[in-house]
Amino acid sequence: MPISLCKHSFPVTPPRGSMNHPGDCRGCDITYGQARAASRPARRRTTARKPRPAA
Ligand SMILES: [Zn+2]
């Protein structure tokens, strides 16, 4: 995903969105969910998981 300098402005008024479900960004068309996921720090991967032995 390309890094955008857009500060994101999500419409929270109909018809483009609502307070609970903001619409796509007016500047770059990213969805509110995508922007939220991108701004969230990446979770550390757990690599220590071992395959469960077959019963
Ligand atoms: Zn934006």
mmCIF file of the protein (N, C-alpha, C, O) and its ligand, coordinates in Angstrom:
data_MODEL
# 
_entry.id   MODEL 
# 
loop_
_entity.id 
_entity.type 
_entity.pdbx_number_of_molecules 
1 polymer     1 
2 non-polymer 1 
# 
_entity_poly.entity_id                      1 
_entity_poly.type                           'polypeptide(L)' 
_entity_poly.nstd_linkage                   no 
_entity_poly.nstd_monomer                   no 
_entity_poly.pdbx_seq_one_letter_code       MPISLCKHSFPVTPPRGSMNHPGDCRGCDITYGQARAASRPARRRTTARKPRPAA 
_entity_poly.pdbx_seq_one_letter_code_can   MPISLCKHSFPVTPPRGSMNHPGDCRGCDITYGQARAASRPARRRTTARKPRPAA 
_entity_poly.pdbx_strand_id                 A 
# 
loop_
_entity_poly_seq.entity_id 
_entity_poly_seq.num 
_entity_poly_seq.mon_id 
_entity_poly_seq.hetero 
1 1  MET n 
1 2  PRO n 
1 3  ILE n 
1 4  SER n 
1 5  LEU n 
1 6  CYS n 
1 7  LYS n 
1 8  HIS n 
1 9  SER n 
1 10 PHE n 
1 11 PRO n 
1 12 VAL n 
1 13 THR n 
1 14 PRO n 
1 15 PRO n 
1 16 ARG n 
1 17 GLY n 
1 18 SER n 
1 19 MET n 
1 20 ASN n 
1 21 HIS n 
1 22 PRO n 
1 23 GLY n 
1 24 ASP n 
1 25 CYS n 
1 26 ARG n 
1 27 GLY n 
1 28 CYS n 
1 29 ASP n 
1 30 ILE n 
1 31 THR n 
1 32 TYR n 
1 33 GLY n 
1 34 GLN n 
1 35 ALA n 
1 36 ARG n 
1 37 ALA n 
1 38 ALA n 
1 39 SER n 
1 40 ARG n 
1 41 PRO n 
1 42 ALA n 
1 43 ARG n 
1 44 ARG n 
1 45 ARG n 
1 46 THR n 
1 47 THR n 
1 48 ALA n 
1 49 ARG n 
1 50 LYS n 
1 51 PRO n 
1 52 ARG n 
1 53 PRO n 
1 54 ALA n 
1 55 ALA n 
# 
loop_
_struct_asym.id 
_struct_asym.entity_id 
A 1 
B 2 
# 
loop_
_chem_comp.id 
_chem_comp.type 
_chem_comp.mon_nstd_flag 
ALA 'L-peptide linking' y 
ARG 'L-peptide linking' y 
ASN 'L-peptide linking' y 
ASP 'L-peptide linking' y 
CYS 'L-peptide linking' y 
GLN 'L-peptide linking' y 
GLY 'peptide linking'   y 
HIS 'L-peptide linking' y 
ILE 'L-peptide linking' y 
LEU 'L-peptide linking' y 
LYS 'L-peptide linking' y 
MET 'L-peptide linking' y 
PHE 'L-peptide linking' y 
PRO 'L-peptide linking' y 
SER 'L-peptide linking' y 
THR 'L-peptide linking' y 
TYR 'L-peptide linking' y 
VAL 'L-peptide linking' y 
ZN  non-polymer         . 
# 
_pdbx_entity_nonpoly.entity_id   2 
_pdbx_entity_nonpoly.name        ? 
_pdbx_entity_nonpoly.comp_id     ZN 
# 
_pdbx_nonpoly_scheme.asym_id         B 
_pdbx_nonpoly_scheme.entity_id       2 
_pdbx_nonpoly_scheme.mon_id          ZN 
_pdbx_nonpoly_scheme.ndb_seq_num     1 
_pdbx_nonpoly_scheme.pdb_seq_num     101 
_pdbx_nonpoly_scheme.auth_seq_num    101 
_pdbx_nonpoly_scheme.pdb_mon_id      ZN 
_pdbx_nonpoly_scheme.auth_mon_id     ZN 
_pdbx_nonpoly_scheme.pdb_strand_id   A 
_pdbx_nonpoly_scheme.pdb_ins_code    . 
# 
loop_
_atom_site.group_PDB 
_atom_site.id 
_atom_site.type_symbol 
_atom_site.label_atom_id 
_atom_site.label_alt_id 
_atom_site.label_comp_id 
_atom_site.label_asym_id 
_atom_site.label_entity_id 
_atom_site.label_seq_id 
_atom_site.pdbx_PDB_ins_code 
_atom_site.Cartn_x 
_atom_site.Cartn_y 
_atom_site.Cartn_z 
_atom_site.occupancy 
_atom_site.B_iso_or_equiv 
_atom_site.pdbx_formal_charge 
_atom_site.auth_seq_id 
_atom_site.auth_comp_id 
_atom_site.auth_asym_id 
_atom_site.auth_atom_id 
_atom_site.pdbx_PDB_model_num 
ATOM   1   N  N  . MET A 1 1  ? 0.855   -1.200  0.000  1.00 0.00 ? 1   MET A N  1 
ATOM   2   C  CA . MET A 1 1  ? 0.000   0.000   0.000  1.00 0.00 ? 1   MET A CA 1 
ATOM   3   C  C  . MET A 1 1  ? 0.885   1.243   0.000  1.00 0.00 ? 1   MET A C  1 
ATOM   4   O  O  . MET A 1 1  ? 1.774   1.358   0.844  1.00 0.00 ? 1   MET A O  1 
ATOM   5   N  N  . PRO A 1 2  ? 0.669   2.147   -0.900 1.00 0.00 ? 2   PRO A N  1 
ATOM   6   C  CA . PRO A 1 2  ? 1.480   3.371   -0.965 1.00 0.00 ? 2   PRO A CA 1 
ATOM   7   C  C  . PRO A 1 2  ? 1.227   4.251   0.241  1.00 0.00 ? 2   PRO A C  1 
ATOM   8   O  O  . PRO A 1 2  ? 0.098   4.368   0.716  1.00 0.00 ? 2   PRO A O  1 
ATOM   9   N  N  . ILE A 1 3  ? 2.282   4.863   0.726  1.00 0.00 ? 3   ILE A N  1 
ATOM   10  C  CA . ILE A 1 3  ? 2.144   5.754   1.878  1.00 0.00 ? 3   ILE A CA 1 
ATOM   11  C  C  . ILE A 1 3  ? 1.586   7.096   1.410  1.00 0.00 ? 3   ILE A C  1 
ATOM   12  O  O  . ILE A 1 3  ? 2.103   7.709   0.476  1.00 0.00 ? 3   ILE A O  1 
ATOM   13  N  N  . SER A 1 4  ? 0.542   7.530   2.065  1.00 0.00 ? 4   SER A N  1 
ATOM   14  C  CA . SER A 1 4  ? -0.109  8.764   1.662  1.00 0.00 ? 4   SER A CA 1 
ATOM   15  C  C  . SER A 1 4  ? 0.165   9.856   2.679  1.00 0.00 ? 4   SER A C  1 
ATOM   16  O  O  . SER A 1 4  ? 0.227   9.597   3.881  1.00 0.00 ? 4   SER A O  1 
ATOM   17  N  N  . LEU A 1 5  ? 0.329   11.067  2.195  1.00 0.00 ? 5   LEU A N  1 
ATOM   18  C  CA . LEU A 1 5  ? 0.515   12.201  3.101  1.00 0.00 ? 5   LEU A CA 1 
ATOM   19  C  C  . LEU A 1 5  ? -0.820  12.806  3.490  1.00 0.00 ? 5   LEU A C  1 
ATOM   20  O  O  . LEU A 1 5  ? -0.896  13.793  4.222  1.00 0.00 ? 5   LEU A O  1 
ATOM   21  N  N  . CYS A 1 6  ? -1.859  12.188  2.983  1.00 0.00 ? 6   CYS A N  1 
ATOM   22  C  CA . CYS A 1 6  ? -3.198  12.683  3.280  1.00 0.00 ? 6   CYS A CA 1 
ATOM   23  C  C  . CYS A 1 6  ? -3.468  12.569  4.775  1.00 0.00 ? 6   CYS A C  1 
ATOM   24  O  O  . CYS A 1 6  ? -3.108  11.579  5.411  1.00 0.00 ? 6   CYS A O  1 
ATOM   25  N  N  . LYS A 1 7  ? -4.101  13.586  5.318  1.00 0.00 ? 7   LYS A N  1 
ATOM   26  C  CA . LYS A 1 7  ? -4.426  13.557  6.749  1.00 0.00 ? 7   LYS A CA 1 
ATOM   27  C  C  . LYS A 1 7  ? -5.760  12.880  6.991  1.00 0.00 ? 7   LYS A C  1 
ATOM   28  O  O  . LYS A 1 7  ? -6.182  12.706  8.134  1.00 0.00 ? 7   LYS A O  1 
ATOM   29  N  N  . HIS A 1 8  ? -6.402  12.511  5.941  1.00 0.00 ? 8   HIS A N  1 
ATOM   30  C  CA . HIS A 1 8  ? -7.666  11.787  5.983  1.00 0.00 ? 8   HIS A CA 1 
ATOM   31  C  C  . HIS A 1 8  ? -8.775  12.614  6.612  1.00 0.00 ? 8   HIS A C  1 
ATOM   32  O  O  . HIS A 1 8  ? -8.670  13.114  7.731  1.00 0.00 ? 8   HIS A O  1 
ATOM   33  N  N  . SER A 1 9  ? -9.810  12.728  5.858  1.00 0.00 ? 9   SER A N  1 
ATOM   34  C  CA . SER A 1 9  ? -10.995 13.419  6.332  1.00 0.00 ? 9   SER A CA 1 
ATOM   35  C  C  . SER A 1 9  ? -12.195 12.565  5.964  1.00 0.00 ? 9   SER A C  1 
ATOM   36  O  O  . SER A 1 9  ? -12.606 12.499  4.805  1.00 0.00 ? 9   SER A O  1 
ATOM   37  N  N  . PHE A 1 10 ? -12.742 11.921  6.968  1.00 0.00 ? 10  PHE A N  1 
ATOM   38  C  CA . PHE A 1 10 ? -13.830 10.988  6.713  1.00 0.00 ? 10  PHE A CA 1 
ATOM   39  C  C  . PHE A 1 10 ? -15.175 11.645  6.958  1.00 0.00 ? 10  PHE A C  1 
ATOM   40  O  O  . PHE A 1 10 ? -15.426 12.167  8.044  1.00 0.00 ? 10  PHE A O  1 
ATOM   41  N  N  . PRO A 1 11 ? -16.033 11.622  5.962  1.00 0.00 ? 11  PRO A N  1 
ATOM   42  C  CA . PRO A 1 11 ? -17.361 12.223  6.128  1.00 0.00 ? 11  PRO A CA 1 
ATOM   43  C  C  . PRO A 1 11 ? -18.187 11.441  7.143  1.00 0.00 ? 11  PRO A C  1 
ATOM   44  O  O  . PRO A 1 11 ? -18.308 10.220  7.053  1.00 0.00 ? 11  PRO A O  1 
ATOM   45  N  N  . VAL A 1 12 ? -18.743 12.149  8.093  1.00 0.00 ? 12  VAL A N  1 
ATOM   46  C  CA . VAL A 1 12 ? -19.549 11.485  9.119  1.00 0.00 ? 12  VAL A CA 1 
ATOM   47  C  C  . VAL A 1 12 ? -21.000 11.939  9.043  1.00 0.00 ? 12  VAL A C  1 
ATOM   48  O  O  . VAL A 1 12 ? -21.782 11.784  9.981  1.00 0.00 ? 12  VAL A O  1 
ATOM   49  N  N  . THR A 1 13 ? -21.325 12.507  7.884  1.00 0.00 ? 13  THR A N  1 
ATOM   50  C  CA . THR A 1 13 ? -22.714 12.927  7.697  1.00 0.00 ? 13  THR A CA 1 
ATOM   51  C  C  . THR A 1 13 ? -23.246 12.313  6.412  1.00 0.00 ? 13  THR A C  1 
ATOM   52  O  O  . THR A 1 13 ? -22.496 12.170  5.447  1.00 0.00 ? 13  THR A O  1 
ATOM   53  N  N  . PRO A 1 14 ? -24.502 11.952  6.376  1.00 0.00 ? 14  PRO A N  1 
ATOM   54  C  CA . PRO A 1 14 ? -25.101 11.382  5.167  1.00 0.00 ? 14  PRO A CA 1 
ATOM   55  C  C  . PRO A 1 14 ? -24.984 12.351  4.012  1.00 0.00 ? 14  PRO A C  1 
ATOM   56  O  O  . PRO A 1 14 ? -24.952 13.558  4.253  1.00 0.00 ? 14  PRO A O  1 
ATOM   57  N  N  . PRO A 1 15 ? -24.917 11.890  2.749  1.00 0.00 ? 15  PRO A N  1 
ATOM   58  C  CA . PRO A 1 15 ? -25.107 10.465  2.406  1.00 0.00 ? 15  PRO A CA 1 
ATOM   59  C  C  . PRO A 1 15 ? -23.794 9.683   2.372  1.00 0.00 ? 15  PRO A C  1 
ATOM   60  O  O  . PRO A 1 15 ? -23.816 8.479   2.118  1.00 0.00 ? 15  PRO A O  1 
ATOM   61  N  N  . ARG A 1 16 ? -22.667 10.321  2.616  1.00 0.00 ? 16  ARG A N  1 
ATOM   62  C  CA . ARG A 1 16 ? -21.390 9.626   2.431  1.00 0.00 ? 16  ARG A CA 1 
ATOM   63  C  C  . ARG A 1 16 ? -21.003 8.797   3.643  1.00 0.00 ? 16  ARG A C  1 
ATOM   64  O  O  . ARG A 1 16 ? -20.232 7.846   3.514  1.00 0.00 ? 16  ARG A O  1 
ATOM   65  N  N  . GLY A 1 17 ? -21.505 9.124   4.783  1.00 0.00 ? 17  GLY A N  1 
ATOM   66  C  CA . GLY A 1 17 ? -21.143 8.344   5.962  1.00 0.00 ? 17  GLY A CA 1 
ATOM   67  C  C  . GLY A 1 17 ? -22.015 8.699   7.139  1.00 0.00 ? 17  GLY A C  1 
ATOM   68  O  O  . GLY A 1 17 ? -22.988 9.442   7.007  1.00 0.00 ? 17  GLY A O  1 
ATOM   69  N  N  . SER A 1 18 ? -21.665 8.168   8.284  1.00 0.00 ? 18  SER A N  1 
ATOM   70  C  CA . SER A 1 18 ? -22.403 8.482   9.493  1.00 0.00 ? 18  SER A CA 1 
ATOM   71  C  C  . SER A 1 18 ? -21.423 8.494   10.656 1.00 0.00 ? 18  SER A C  1 
ATOM   72  O  O  . SER A 1 18 ? -20.264 8.111   10.495 1.00 0.00 ? 18  SER A O  1 
ATOM   73  N  N  . MET A 1 19 ? -21.873 8.926   11.815 1.00 0.00 ? 19  MET A N  1 
ATOM   74  C  CA . MET A 1 19 ? -20.992 9.002   12.971 1.00 0.00 ? 19  MET A CA 1 
ATOM   75  C  C  . MET A 1 19 ? -20.425 7.638   13.320 1.00 0.00 ? 19  MET A C  1 
ATOM   76  O  O  . MET A 1 19 ? -19.266 7.523   13.718 1.00 0.00 ? 19  MET A O  1 
ATOM   77  N  N  . ASN A 1 20 ? -21.236 6.613   13.170 1.00 0.00 ? 20  ASN A N  1 
ATOM   78  C  CA . ASN A 1 20 ? -20.780 5.269   13.515 1.00 0.00 ? 20  ASN A CA 1 
ATOM   79  C  C  . ASN A 1 20 ? -19.987 4.629   12.390 1.00 0.00 ? 20  ASN A C  1 
ATOM   80  O  O  . ASN A 1 20 ? -19.109 3.801   12.633 1.00 0.00 ? 20  ASN A O  1 
ATOM   81  N  N  . HIS A 1 21 ? -20.294 5.008   11.167 1.00 0.00 ? 21  HIS A N  1 
ATOM   82  C  CA . HIS A 1 21 ? -19.610 4.412   10.020 1.00 0.00 ? 21  HIS A CA 1 
ATOM   83  C  C  . HIS A 1 21 ? -19.183 5.500   9.041  1.00 0.00 ? 21  HIS A C  1 
ATOM   84  O  O  . HIS A 1 21 ? -19.851 5.748   8.037  1.00 0.00 ? 21  HIS A O  1 
ATOM   85  N  N  . PRO A 1 22 ? -18.046 6.151   9.353  1.00 0.00 ? 22  PRO A N  1 
ATOM   86  C  CA . PRO A 1 22 ? -17.570 7.212   8.459  1.00 0.00 ? 22  PRO A CA 1 
ATOM   87  C  C  . PRO A 1 22 ? -17.323 6.677   7.060  1.00 0.00 ? 22  PRO A C  1 
ATOM   88  O  O  . PRO A 1 22 ? -16.940 5.520   6.884  1.00 0.00 ? 22  PRO A O  1 
ATOM   89  N  N  . GLY A 1 23 ? -17.546 7.533   6.064  1.00 0.00 ? 23  GLY A N  1 
ATOM   90  C  CA . GLY A 1 23 ? -17.350 7.136   4.680  1.00 0.00 ? 23  GLY A CA 1 
ATOM   91  C  C  . GLY A 1 23 ? -15.882 7.188   4.295  1.00 0.00 ? 23  GLY A C  1 
ATOM   92  O  O  . GLY A 1 23 ? -15.009 7.391   5.139  1.00 0.00 ? 23  GLY A O  1 
ATOM   93  N  N  . ASP A 1 24 ? -15.622 7.000   3.002  1.00 0.00 ? 24  ASP A N  1 
ATOM   94  C  CA . ASP A 1 24 ? -14.250 7.020   2.512  1.00 0.00 ? 24  ASP A CA 1 
ATOM   95  C  C  . ASP A 1 24 ? -13.644 8.419   2.639  1.00 0.00 ? 24  ASP A C  1 
ATOM   96  O  O  . ASP A 1 24 ? -14.348 9.429   2.636  1.00 0.00 ? 24  ASP A O  1 
ATOM   97  N  N  . CYS A 1 25 ? -12.309 8.440   2.751  1.00 0.00 ? 25  CYS A N  1 
ATOM   98  C  CA . CYS A 1 25 ? -11.601 9.712   2.889  1.00 0.00 ? 25  CYS A CA 1 
ATOM   99  C  C  . CYS A 1 25 ? -11.879 10.597  1.676  1.00 0.00 ? 25  CYS A C  1 
ATOM   100 O  O  . CYS A 1 25 ? -11.920 10.130  0.537  1.00 0.00 ? 25  CYS A O  1 
ATOM   101 N  N  . ARG A 1 26 ? -12.067 11.878  1.952  1.00 0.00 ? 26  ARG A N  1 
ATOM   102 C  CA . ARG A 1 26 ? -12.340 12.808  0.852  1.00 0.00 ? 26  ARG A CA 1 
ATOM   103 C  C  . ARG A 1 26 ? -11.086 13.074  0.030  1.00 0.00 ? 26  ARG A C  1 
ATOM   104 O  O  . ARG A 1 26 ? -11.171 13.473  -1.132 1.00 0.00 ? 26  ARG A O  1 
ATOM   105 N  N  . GLY A 1 27 ? -9.908  12.849  0.641  1.00 0.00 ? 27  GLY A N  1 
ATOM   106 C  CA . GLY A 1 27 ? -8.673  13.176  -0.053 1.00 0.00 ? 27  GLY A CA 1 
ATOM   107 C  C  . GLY A 1 27 ? -8.104  12.030  -0.866 1.00 0.00 ? 27  GLY A C  1 
ATOM   108 O  O  . GLY A 1 27 ? -7.632  12.235  -1.984 1.00 0.00 ? 27  GLY A O  1 
ATOM   109 N  N  . CYS A 1 28 ? -8.145  10.810  -0.308 1.00 0.00 ? 28  CYS A N  1 
ATOM   110 C  CA . CYS A 1 28 ? -7.457  9.712   -0.982 1.00 0.00 ? 28  CYS A CA 1 
ATOM   111 C  C  . CYS A 1 28 ? -8.347  8.490   -1.149 1.00 0.00 ? 28  CYS A C  1 
ATOM   112 O  O  . CYS A 1 28 ? -7.899  7.473   -1.678 1.00 0.00 ? 28  CYS A O  1 
ATOM   113 N  N  . ASP A 1 29 ? -9.605  8.567   -0.708 1.00 0.00 ? 29  ASP A N  1 
ATOM   114 C  CA . ASP A 1 29 ? -10.555 7.476   -0.931 1.00 0.00 ? 29  ASP A CA 1 
ATOM   115 C  C  . ASP A 1 29 ? -10.237 6.207   -0.161 1.00 0.00 ? 29  ASP A C  1 
ATOM   116 O  O  . ASP A 1 29 ? -10.797 5.148   -0.443 1.00 0.00 ? 29  ASP A O  1 
ATOM   117 N  N  . ILE A 1 30 ? -9.338  6.310   0.812  1.00 0.00 ? 30  ILE A N  1 
ATOM   118 C  CA . ILE A 1 30 ? -9.114  5.144   1.662  1.00 0.00 ? 30  ILE A CA 1 
ATOM   119 C  C  . ILE A 1 30 ? -10.343 4.997   2.557  1.00 0.00 ? 30  ILE A C  1 
ATOM   120 O  O  . ILE A 1 30 ? -10.988 5.983   2.916  1.00 0.00 ? 30  ILE A O  1 
ATOM   121 N  N  . THR A 1 31 ? -10.650 3.768   2.906  1.00 0.00 ? 31  THR A N  1 
ATOM   122 C  CA . THR A 1 31 ? -11.807 3.595   3.771  1.00 0.00 ? 31  THR A CA 1 
ATOM   123 C  C  . THR A 1 31 ? -11.408 3.836   5.217  1.00 0.00 ? 31  THR A C  1 
ATOM   124 O  O  . THR A 1 31 ? -10.234 3.751   5.578  1.00 0.00 ? 31  THR A O  1 
ATOM   125 N  N  . TYR A 1 32 ? -12.397 4.137   6.029  1.00 0.00 ? 32  TYR A N  1 
ATOM   126 C  CA . TYR A 1 32 ? -12.127 4.411   7.435  1.00 0.00 ? 32  TYR A CA 1 
ATOM   127 C  C  . TYR A 1 32 ? -11.482 3.194   8.105  1.00 0.00 ? 32  TYR A C  1 
ATOM   128 O  O  . TYR A 1 32 ? -10.574 3.333   8.925  1.00 0.00 ? 32  TYR A O  1 
ATOM   129 N  N  . GLY A 1 33 ? -11.960 2.013   7.747  1.00 0.00 ? 33  GLY A N  1 
ATOM   130 C  CA . GLY A 1 33 ? -11.400 0.792   8.319  1.00 0.00 ? 33  GLY A CA 1 
ATOM   131 C  C  . GLY A 1 33 ? -9.942  0.607   7.927  1.00 0.00 ? 33  GLY A C  1 
ATOM   132 O  O  . GLY A 1 33 ? -9.122  0.202   8.752  1.00 0.00 ? 33  GLY A O  1 
ATOM   133 N  N  . GLN A 1 34 ? -9.616  0.901   6.675  1.00 0.00 ? 34  GLN A N  1 
ATOM   134 C  CA . GLN A 1 34 ? -8.242  0.748   6.219  1.00 0.00 ? 34  GLN A CA 1 
ATOM   135 C  C  . GLN A 1 34 ? -7.326  1.721   6.944  1.00 0.00 ? 34  GLN A C  1 
ATOM   136 O  O  . GLN A 1 34 ? -6.221  1.357   7.348  1.00 0.00 ? 34  GLN A O  1 
ATOM   137 N  N  . ALA A 1 35 ? -7.779  2.940   7.109  1.00 0.00 ? 35  ALA A N  1 
ATOM   138 C  CA . ALA A 1 35 ? -6.962  3.948   7.773  1.00 0.00 ? 35  ALA A CA 1 
ATOM   139 C  C  . ALA A 1 35 ? -6.741  3.571   9.224  1.00 0.00 ? 35  ALA A C  1 
ATOM   140 O  O  . ALA A 1 35 ? -5.654  3.773   9.766  1.00 0.00 ? 35  ALA A O  1 
ATOM   141 N  N  . ARG A 1 36 ? -7.757  3.028   9.846  1.00 0.00 ? 36  ARG A N  1 
ATOM   142 C  CA . ARG A 1 36 ? -7.620  2.639   11.246 1.00 0.00 ? 36  ARG A CA 1 
ATOM   143 C  C  . ARG A 1 36 ? -6.646  1.480   11.381 1.00 0.00 ? 36  ARG A C  1 
ATOM   144 O  O  . ARG A 1 36 ? -5.827  1.447   12.299 1.00 0.00 ? 36  ARG A O  1 
ATOM   145 N  N  . ALA A 1 37 ? -6.740  0.540   10.469 1.00 0.00 ? 37  ALA A N  1 
ATOM   146 C  CA . ALA A 1 37 ? -5.847  -0.616  10.513 1.00 0.00 ? 37  ALA A CA 1 
ATOM   147 C  C  . ALA A 1 37 ? -4.418  -0.191  10.247 1.00 0.00 ? 37  ALA A C  1 
ATOM   148 O  O  . ALA A 1 37 ? -3.486  -0.743  10.833 1.00 0.00 ? 37  ALA A O  1 
ATOM   149 N  N  . ALA A 1 38 ? -4.231  0.790   9.365  1.00 0.00 ? 38  ALA A N  1 
ATOM   150 C  CA . ALA A 1 38 ? -2.883  1.233   9.009  1.00 0.00 ? 38  ALA A CA 1 
ATOM   151 C  C  . ALA A 1 38 ? -2.243  2.010   10.148 1.00 0.00 ? 38  ALA A C  1 
ATOM   152 O  O  . ALA A 1 38 ? -1.025  1.971   10.321 1.00 0.00 ? 38  ALA A O  1 
ATOM   153 N  N  . SER A 1 39 ? -3.056  2.712   10.923 1.00 0.00 ? 39  SER A N  1 
ATOM   154 C  CA . SER A 1 39 ? -2.502  3.539   11.983 1.00 0.00 ? 39  SER A CA 1 
ATOM   155 C  C  . SER A 1 39 ? -2.230  2.722   13.233 1.00 0.00 ? 39  SER A C  1 
ATOM   156 O  O  . SER A 1 39 ? -1.551  3.175   14.154 1.00 0.00 ? 39  SER A O  1 
ATOM   157 N  N  . ARG A 1 40 ? -2.766  1.522   13.250 1.00 0.00 ? 40  ARG A N  1 
ATOM   158 C  CA . ARG A 1 40 ? -2.563  0.659   14.416 1.00 0.00 ? 40  ARG A CA 1 
ATOM   159 C  C  . ARG A 1 40 ? -1.194  -0.001  14.326 1.00 0.00 ? 40  ARG A C  1 
ATOM   160 O  O  . ARG A 1 40 ? -0.823  -0.484  13.256 1.00 0.00 ? 40  ARG A O  1 
ATOM   161 N  N  . PRO A 1 41 ? -0.439  -0.035  15.406 1.00 0.00 ? 41  PRO A N  1 
ATOM   162 C  CA . PRO A 1 41 ? 0.873   -0.683  15.374 1.00 0.00 ? 41  PRO A CA 1 
ATOM   163 C  C  . PRO A 1 41 ? 0.751   -2.150  15.036 1.00 0.00 ? 41  PRO A C  1 
ATOM   164 O  O  . PRO A 1 41 ? -0.146  -2.840  15.520 1.00 0.00 ? 41  PRO A O  1 
ATOM   165 N  N  . ALA A 1 42 ? 1.662   -2.622  14.202 1.00 0.00 ? 42  ALA A N  1 
ATOM   166 C  CA . ALA A 1 42 ? 1.606   -4.011  13.763 1.00 0.00 ? 42  ALA A CA 1 
ATOM   167 C  C  . ALA A 1 42 ? 1.807   -4.946  14.946 1.00 0.00 ? 42  ALA A C  1 
ATOM   168 O  O  . ALA A 1 42 ? 2.641   -4.711  15.821 1.00 0.00 ? 42  ALA A O  1 
ATOM   169 N  N  . ARG A 1 43 ? 1.029   -5.995  14.942 1.00 0.00 ? 43  ARG A N  1 
ATOM   170 C  CA . ARG A 1 43 ? 1.161   -6.965  16.027 1.00 0.00 ? 43  ARG A CA 1 
ATOM   171 C  C  . ARG A 1 43 ? 2.375   -7.848  15.810 1.00 0.00 ? 43  ARG A C  1 
ATOM   172 O  O  . ARG A 1 43 ? 2.690   -8.242  14.687 1.00 0.00 ? 43  ARG A O  1 
ATOM   173 N  N  . ARG A 1 44 ? 3.040   -8.146  16.897 1.00 0.00 ? 44  ARG A N  1 
ATOM   174 C  CA . ARG A 1 44 ? 4.211   -8.998  16.793 1.00 0.00 ? 44  ARG A CA 1 
ATOM   175 C  C  . ARG A 1 44 ? 3.775   -10.411 16.447 1.00 0.00 ? 44  ARG A C  1 
ATOM   176 O  O  . ARG A 1 44 ? 2.825   -10.953 17.014 1.00 0.00 ? 44  ARG A O  1 
ATOM   177 N  N  . ARG A 1 45 ? 4.495   -10.986 15.506 1.00 0.00 ? 45  ARG A N  1 
ATOM   178 C  CA . ARG A 1 45 ? 4.122   -12.322 15.071 1.00 0.00 ? 45  ARG A CA 1 
ATOM   179 C  C  . ARG A 1 45 ? 4.628   -13.369 16.046 1.00 0.00 ? 45  ARG A C  1 
ATOM   180 O  O  . ARG A 1 45 ? 5.749   -13.294 16.550 1.00 0.00 ? 45  ARG A O  1 
ATOM   181 N  N  . THR A 1 46 ? 3.791   -14.321 16.290 1.00 0.00 ? 46  THR A N  1 
ATOM   182 C  CA . THR A 1 46 ? 4.226   -15.415 17.159 1.00 0.00 ? 46  THR A CA 1 
ATOM   183 C  C  . THR A 1 46 ? 4.732   -16.538 16.285 1.00 0.00 ? 46  THR A C  1 
ATOM   184 O  O  . THR A 1 46 ? 3.977   -17.187 15.560 1.00 0.00 ? 46  THR A O  1 
ATOM   185 N  N  . THR A 1 47 ? 6.051   -16.750 16.376 1.00 0.00 ? 47  THR A N  1 
ATOM   186 C  CA . THR A 1 47 ? 6.655   -17.774 15.517 1.00 0.00 ? 47  THR A CA 1 
ATOM   187 C  C  . THR A 1 47 ? 6.941   -19.045 16.306 1.00 0.00 ? 47  THR A C  1 
ATOM   188 O  O  . THR A 1 47 ? 7.421   -20.038 15.759 1.00 0.00 ? 47  THR A O  1 
ATOM   189 N  N  . ALA A 1 48 ? 6.639   -19.001 17.595 1.00 0.00 ? 48  ALA A N  1 
ATOM   190 C  CA . ALA A 1 48 ? 6.997   -20.130 18.440 1.00 0.00 ? 48  ALA A CA 1 
ATOM   191 C  C  . ALA A 1 48 ? 5.917   -21.211 18.430 1.00 0.00 ? 48  ALA A C  1 
ATOM   192 O  O  . ALA A 1 48 ? 6.041   -22.247 19.082 1.00 0.00 ? 48  ALA A O  1 
ATOM   193 N  N  . ARG A 1 49 ? 4.869   -20.940 17.680 1.00 0.00 ? 49  ARG A N  1 
ATOM   194 C  CA . ARG A 1 49 ? 3.770   -21.899 17.693 1.00 0.00 ? 49  ARG A CA 1 
ATOM   195 C  C  . ARG A 1 49 ? 4.180   -23.203 17.022 1.00 0.00 ? 49  ARG A C  1 
ATOM   196 O  O  . ARG A 1 49 ? 4.698   -23.204 15.905 1.00 0.00 ? 49  ARG A O  1 
ATOM   197 N  N  . LYS A 1 50 ? 3.949   -24.280 17.698 1.00 0.00 ? 50  LYS A N  1 
ATOM   198 C  CA . LYS A 1 50 ? 4.283   -25.578 17.127 1.00 0.00 ? 50  LYS A CA 1 
ATOM   199 C  C  . LYS A 1 50 ? 3.003   -26.277 16.668 1.00 0.00 ? 50  LYS A C  1 
ATOM   200 O  O  . LYS A 1 50 ? 1.935   -26.120 17.259 1.00 0.00 ? 50  LYS A O  1 
ATOM   201 N  N  . PRO A 1 51 ? 3.150   -27.048 15.603 1.00 0.00 ? 51  PRO A N  1 
ATOM   202 C  CA . PRO A 1 51 ? 1.960   -27.769 15.129 1.00 0.00 ? 51  PRO A CA 1 
ATOM   203 C  C  . PRO A 1 51 ? 1.470   -28.774 16.176 1.00 0.00 ? 51  PRO A C  1 
ATOM   204 O  O  . PRO A 1 51 ? 2.248   -29.485 16.813 1.00 0.00 ? 51  PRO A O  1 
ATOM   205 N  N  . ARG A 1 52 ? 0.170   -28.795 16.316 1.00 0.00 ? 52  ARG A N  1 
ATOM   206 C  CA . ARG A 1 52 ? -0.404  -29.705 17.296 1.00 0.00 ? 52  ARG A CA 1 
ATOM   207 C  C  . ARG A 1 52 ? -0.301  -31.148 16.778 1.00 0.00 ? 52  ARG A C  1 
ATOM   208 O  O  . ARG A 1 52 ? -0.667  -31.422 15.635 1.00 0.00 ? 52  ARG A O  1 
ATOM   209 N  N  . PRO A 1 53 ? 0.197   -32.072 17.618 1.00 0.00 ? 53  PRO A N  1 
ATOM   210 C  CA . PRO A 1 53 ? 0.305   -33.466 17.167 1.00 0.00 ? 53  PRO A CA 1 
ATOM   211 C  C  . PRO A 1 53 ? -1.063  -34.071 16.900 1.00 0.00 ? 53  PRO A C  1 
ATOM   212 O  O  . PRO A 1 53 ? -2.014  -33.848 17.650 1.00 0.00 ? 53  PRO A O  1 
ATOM   213 N  N  . ALA A 1 54 ? -1.146  -34.820 15.850 1.00 0.00 ? 54  ALA A N  1 
ATOM   214 C  CA . ALA A 1 54 ? -2.415  -35.446 15.492 1.00 0.00 ? 54  ALA A CA 1 
ATOM   215 C  C  . ALA A 1 54 ? -2.818  -36.453 16.549 1.00 0.00 ? 54  ALA A C  1 
ATOM   216 O  O  . ALA A 1 54 ? -1.991  -37.232 17.022 1.00 0.00 ? 54  ALA A O  1 
ATOM   217 N  N  . ALA A 1 55 ? -4.078  -36.436 16.917 1.00 0.00 ? 55  ALA A N  1 
ATOM   218 C  CA . ALA A 1 55 ? -4.547  -37.335 17.959 1.00 0.00 ? 55  ALA A CA 1 
ATOM   219 C  C  . ALA A 1 55 ? -4.727  -38.749 17.433 1.00 0.00 ? 55  ALA A C  1 
ATOM   220 O  O  . ALA A 1 55 ? -5.120  -39.641 18.185 1.00 0.00 ? 55  ALA A O  1 
HETATM 221 ZN ZN . ZN  B 2 .  ? -7.011  10.429  3.068  1.00 0.00 2 101 ZN  A ZN 1 
# 
